[in-house]
Amino acid sequence: MHFLVAHLIQIIFLLLNLYLLVFTNYKSNTTKTFQIFVQKLKLLQPPNIPWRPVFLVTKCTECSE
């Protein structure tokens, strides 16, 4: 249970990082930022939790608006 909470906190920090990256580099290449985010998220992913691209897509459409 504690592991799950820690994992959620890491994801929240990652999303905050992405938000700041997109905000500061708004006029620069956002696809590059997105690729870095995908890499970070895949590194974060524990082996017992399946990788879900749906989560990433929904989160990213939210922050791109």
C-alpha distance (Angstrom), angle and dihedral (degrees) to the residues before:
residue distance angle dihedral
M1 . . .
H2 3.81 . .
F3 3.80 88.9 .
L4 3.80 90.4 56.2
V5 3.81 92.3 50.7
A6 3.81 90.8 49.5
H7 3.80 89.5 49.0
L8 3.82 91.4 51.9
I9 3.81 91.0 49.7
Q10 3.82 89.7 52.0
I11 3.82 90.7 51.0
I12 3.82 90.9 49.5
F13 3.81 90.3 51.5
L14 3.80 90.0 48.1
L15 3.80 91.5 51.8
L16 3.80 89.7 48.7
N17 3.81 89.0 50.8
L18 3.79 91.0 50.3
Y19 3.81 91.3 47.9
L20 3.81 91.0 52.2
L21 3.81 91.8 45.0
V22 3.80 92.4 51.0
F23 3.80 91.3 44.7
T24 3.81 96.0 49.7
N25 3.80 94.9 40.6
Y26 3.79 95.6 38.1
K27 3.79 95.0 136.9
S28 3.81 95.0 40.2
N29 3.79 128.9 76.6
T30 3.82 108.5 -52.1
T31 3.81 94.6 -179.3
K32 3.81 88.8 64.5
T33 3.81 89.7 52.9
F34 3.80 89.5 48.4
Q35 3.83 91.8 51.7
I36 3.82 90.8 51.1
F37 3.81 88.9 49.7
V38 3.82 91.7 51.3
Q39 3.81 90.3 50.8
K40 3.82 91.6 49.3
L41 3.79 92.1 48.1
K42 3.81 92.2 49.6
L43 3.81 89.8 50.6
L44 3.80 89.3 50.2
Q45 3.78 93.2 51.3
P46 3.82 112.8 107.0
P47 3.83 114.9 -136.6
N48 3.83 94.3 -115.6
I49 3.82 95.4 56.2
P50 3.83 115.0 73.8
W51 3.79 117.1 -124.2
R52 3.80 110.2 -106.5
P53 3.81 116.7 -166.1
V54 3.82 89.3 -176.0
F55 3.81 90.8 71.7
L56 3.78 90.6 52.6
V57 3.79 94.8 47.0
T58 3.81 93.7 50.2
K59 3.81 92.2 46.9
C60 3.78 92.7 48.6
T61 3.79 95.9 49.0
E62 3.81 86.6 53.7
C63 3.80 95.0 54.1
S64 3.81 95.9 41.3
E65 3.81 92.0 61.3
